[in-house]
Amino acid sequence: MKGVRFTEEQISQVLQQLEKGMPIKEVYRQHSITQQTIYRWKAKFIGMEASDAK
């Protein structure tokens, strides 16, 4: 089964929710992604602006 693709802007929004203090479990349930995906995105995109990710 092919997974859902997220744009850089969507990934940035998810990571911003985490930075604002939303619990990680709530974030991955809300967006239907795995906890591992969030950790992978954090390693790759944390600290970047949406324009930097492009």
N, CA and C atoms as an extended XYZ file, in Angstrom:
162
Properties=species:S:1:pos:R:3:atomname:S:1:resname:S:1:resid:I:1 pbc="F F F"
N         0.835       -1.178        0.000 N   MET     1
C         0.000        0.000        0.000 CA  MET     1
C         0.880        1.242        0.000 C   MET     1
N         0.610        2.151       -0.886 N   LYS     2
C         1.402        3.368       -1.007 CA  LYS     2
C         0.993        4.361        0.073 C   LYS     2
N         1.972        4.980        0.679 N   GLY     3
C         1.711        5.941        1.737 CA  GLY     3
C         1.290        7.297        1.197 C   GLY     3
N         0.810        8.128        2.088 N   VAL     4
C         0.400        9.478        1.741 CA  VAL     4
C         1.631       10.364        1.686 C   VAL     4
N         1.713       11.205        0.688 N   ARG     5
C         2.828       12.127        0.556 CA  ARG     5
C         2.422       13.476        1.125 C   ARG     5
N         3.308       14.076        1.870 N   PHE     6
C         3.083       15.390        2.438 CA  PHE     6
C         4.025       16.379        1.769 C   PHE     6
N         3.535       17.596        1.562 N   THR     7
C         4.391       18.645        1.006 CA  THR     7
C         5.270       19.189        2.113 C   THR     7
N         6.277       19.950        1.724 N   GLU     8
C         7.171       20.549        2.709 CA  GLU     8
C         6.423       21.503        3.635 C   GLU     8
N         5.420       22.195        3.090 N   GLU     9
C         4.627       23.116        3.903 CA  GLU     9
C         3.828       22.360        4.955 C   GLU     9
N         3.256       21.230        4.573 N   GLN    10
C         2.493       20.426        5.520 CA  GLN    10
C         3.393       19.863        6.607 C   GLN    10
N         4.575       19.412        6.236 N   ILE    11
C         5.527       18.890        7.212 CA  ILE    11
C         5.919       19.996        8.179 C   ILE    11
N         6.143       21.188        7.648 N   SER    12
C         6.501       22.322        8.476 CA  SER    12
C         5.394       22.646        9.477 C   SER    12
N         4.153       22.576        9.050 N   GLN    13
C         3.027       22.847        9.943 CA  GLN    13
C         2.951       21.808       11.060 C   GLN    13
N         3.187       20.553       10.735 N   VAL    14
C         3.175       19.498       11.748 CA  VAL    14
C         4.273       19.741       12.781 C   VAL    14
N         5.461       20.077       12.314 N   LEU    15
C         6.578       20.321       13.226 CA  LEU    15
C         6.363       21.575       14.063 C   LEU    15
N         5.681       22.566       13.509 N   GLN    16
C         5.369       23.765       14.282 CA  GLN    16
C         4.397       23.446       15.413 C   GLN    16
N         3.477       22.527       15.176 N   GLN    17
C         2.567       22.112       16.239 CA  GLN    17
C         3.348       21.483       17.387 C   GLN    17
N         4.362       20.703       17.054 N   LEU    18
C         5.196       20.086       18.085 CA  LEU    18
C         5.975       21.130       18.864 C   LEU    18
N         6.506       22.128       18.148 N   GLU    19
C         7.274       23.183       18.799 CA  GLU    19
C         6.410       24.024       19.728 C   GLU    19
N         5.124       24.134       19.424 N   LYS    20
C         4.210       24.902       20.264 CA  LYS    20
C         3.806       24.135       21.520 C   LYS    20
N         4.171       22.863       21.596 N   GLY    21
C         3.921       22.097       22.802 CA  GLY    21
C         2.811       21.071       22.718 C   GLY    21
N         2.270       20.820       21.529 N   MET    22
C         1.233       19.805       21.397 CA  MET    22
C         1.863       18.428       21.624 C   MET    22
N         1.211       17.560       22.381 N   PRO    23
C         1.770       16.224       22.622 CA  PRO    23
C         1.975       15.448       21.318 C   PRO    23
N         3.065       14.716       21.247 N   ILE    24
C         3.429       14.010       20.014 CA  ILE    24
C         2.378       12.966       19.633 C   ILE    24
N         1.789       12.323       20.613 N   LYS    25
C         0.760       11.323       20.310 CA  LYS    25
C        -0.449       11.961       19.643 C   LYS    25
N        -0.820       13.133       20.096 N   GLU    26
C        -1.956       13.848       19.501 CA  GLU    26
C        -1.645       14.237       18.063 C   GLU    26
N        -0.420       14.660       17.797 N   VAL    27
C        -0.038       15.090       16.450 CA  VAL    27
C        -0.099       13.927       15.474 C   VAL    27
N         0.482       12.784       15.841 N   TYR    28
C         0.471       11.708       14.849 CA  TYR    28
C        -0.891       11.065       14.698 C   TYR    28
N        -1.739       11.131       15.691 N   ARG    29
C        -3.115       10.653       15.520 CA  ARG    29
C        -3.913       11.597       14.632 C   ARG    29
N        -3.729       12.900       14.838 N   GLN    30
C        -4.464       13.901       14.090 CA  GLN    30
C        -4.127       13.851       12.597 C   GLN    30
N        -2.874       13.587       12.263 N   HIS    31
C        -2.438       13.603       10.868 CA  HIS    31
C        -2.313       12.205       10.256 C   HIS    31
N        -2.643       11.178       11.011 N   SER    32
C        -2.586        9.792       10.530 CA  SER    32
C        -1.198        9.412       10.019 C   SER    32
N        -0.194        9.723       10.823 N   ILE    33
C         1.176        9.337       10.500 CA  ILE    33
C         1.756        8.594       11.693 C   ILE    33
N         2.855        7.912       11.475 N   THR    34
C         3.466        7.153       12.555 CA  THR    34
C         4.420        8.027       13.355 C   THR    34
N         4.722        7.562       14.534 N   GLN    35
C         5.658        8.272       15.389 CA  GLN    35
C         7.041        8.300       14.747 C   GLN    35
N         7.417        7.251       14.077 N   GLN    36
C         8.709        7.189       13.394 CA  GLN    36
C         8.809        8.258       12.309 C   GLN    36
N         7.711        8.511       11.613 N   THR    37
C         7.705        9.538       10.577 CA  THR    37
C         8.004       10.908       11.172 C   THR    37
N         7.412       11.194       12.318 N   ILE    38
C         7.653       12.480       12.972 CA  ILE    38
C         9.119       12.618       13.348 C   ILE    38
N         9.712       11.581       13.912 N   TYR    39
C        11.128       11.638       14.277 CA  TYR    39
C        12.018       11.818       13.052 C   TYR    39
N        11.660       11.186       11.946 N   ARG    40
C        12.429       11.334       10.707 CA  ARG    40
C        12.315       12.757       10.168 C   ARG    40
N        11.104       13.316       10.206 N   TRP    41
C        10.907       14.693        9.761 CA  TRP    41
C        11.658       15.668       10.647 C   TRP    41
N        11.637       15.441       11.958 N   LYS    42
C        12.355       16.321       12.869 CA  LYS    42
C        13.848       16.323       12.566 C   LYS    42
N        14.396       15.162       12.288 N   ALA    43
C        15.818       15.063       11.992 CA  ALA    43
C        16.165       15.800       10.698 C   ALA    43
N        15.248       15.811        9.764 N   LYS    44
C        15.524       16.398        8.462 CA  LYS    44
C        15.151       17.880        8.383 C   LYS    44
N        14.034       18.272        8.977 N   PHE    45
C        13.475       19.591        8.737 CA  PHE    45
C        13.486       20.539        9.924 C   PHE    45
N        13.832       20.103       11.118 N   ILE    46
C        13.700       20.961       12.290 CA  ILE    46
C        14.598       22.190       12.133 C   ILE    46
N        14.053       23.350       12.432 N   GLY    47
C        14.797       24.593       12.328 CA  GLY    47
C        14.727       25.244       10.960 C   GLY    47
N        14.165       24.585        9.981 N   MET    48
C        14.031       25.153        8.644 CA  MET    48
C        12.725       25.925        8.533 C   MET    48
N        12.731       26.931        7.721 N   GLU    49
C        11.507       27.616        7.336 CA  GLU    49
C        10.925       26.894        6.136 C   GLU    49
N         9.674       27.147        5.819 N   ALA    50
C         9.035       26.485        4.678 CA  ALA    50
C         9.779       26.798        3.386 C   ALA    50
N        10.283       28.016        3.242 N   SER    51
C        11.001       28.376        2.028 CA  SER    51
C        12.365       27.679        1.949 C   SER    51
N        12.982       27.385        3.100 N   ASP    52
C        14.259       26.683        3.115 CA  ASP    52
C        14.110       25.217        2.703 C   ASP    52
N        12.991       24.618        3.040 N   ALA    53
C        12.763       23.206        2.743 CA  ALA    53
C        12.673       22.953        1.246 C   ALA    53
N        12.222       23.935        0.499 N   LYS    54
C        12.124       23.780       -0.953 CA  LYS    54
C        13.494       23.805       -1.535 C   LYS    54
